[in-house]
């Protein structure tokens, strides 16, 4: 029989990310792990997981649970670092420019 730890090893999510999904969707951890694994491989799934974590952050803020809010912000940061496509898709959907390109262009000397 597979344990939660075994399944986490097969999934592209951390335990904290799975717990955030479980809390948001009101499902057991194993069901959240399955949902998260499905979403990671779906076209807009990473954006959905990012949205779930952001919803959990807002809920913690409304409850006044500063520790949970900060912990979830760290979870969100790590998620975006591990799944950079969710950030790129967001920028493309909102038609926002890549900030790093603008900064690189400012740092390069202009040719006369």
N, C-alpha and C positions, 0 to 999 in steps of 0.2 A: 504494500500500500504506500502511495506517495504521501509525503508530508508537505506542509506549506513551504518549508525550507527547500525541499527537493524541487518543488514547482517554481520557487523564486529563482533557483539556479538556471531554469530553462527559459525564464521570462526576461525581457529587457527592461524591467522596472525594479526599483528598490523596494524594500519592505515598507518604507515610509510612504512611497507613492501609492502602493497597493492599499495601505491603511487609509490614506486620504480618499481614494476611490470608494472603499468600503463605507467610510463615514458618510460621504456625500450621497451615495446611492442606497444606503441603508440595507446593505447585503453583507453576508458573511465574507470573511477575508478570502476564502478560496474562490468564491464567485467573483469577487472584485479582481482577483488575480487573473482569472479567465477573461473577464471583461477588459481589463487593462492590456493583456497580451493581444487580444483581438484589436483593440483600438490602436495600439502601437503600429500594427501592420495595415490599418485602414488608411485610405488617402488623407482624410482630415482628422484621423484619430488622435494624433499627437496634440493638435489644437484643442480637441475635446478634453483630453487629460489636463492640459494647461488650464482650461476653463474650469474644470472641476476643482483643481487645487486653488485657483483664484477665488472661487465661490466659498471654499472652506476657509480661506483667509478672511474674507469679508464676514463670514458667520462668526469666526473667532473674535474679530474686532467688535462686532455688535454685542457679543456676550461679555466683552471686557476681559477676555482671556488673552492677555498680552503674551504669555509664554507660548501658547498654542499658535498665536498669530506669527510670532517670530520663527518658531519651528517650521511652520508651513511655508513661510517666505524662503527659508533655507531649502526646503524640499523643492519649491518652485525653481529656485536658482539652479539647483543641481539638475533638475529635470531638463531645463532649457539648455544647460551646458552639455548634457548627454544626448539630447535630441535637438540639434540645432536647426533641423528642417522646420520645426514648429515656429521658430522665430522668423525664418526666411519667408515661409508661407504667409505669415501675418503681415510682414512688410509688403509683400507682393499684393496681397488682397487689399491692403489699405493704400497702395500705391505710394509707399514711403520710400525715399532713397536710402541706400546703404550709407550710414553715417561714416563708416570707416573709409569709404572711398573719398568722401568729401574732405576728411581730415588729411588723408594721404595727399590729395591734390594741393591742399594749402601748404603742406610741408615741403613739397617739391619746388625747386626754383623754377621760375617762369622763363621760358625761352624767348629771346628777343627776336 
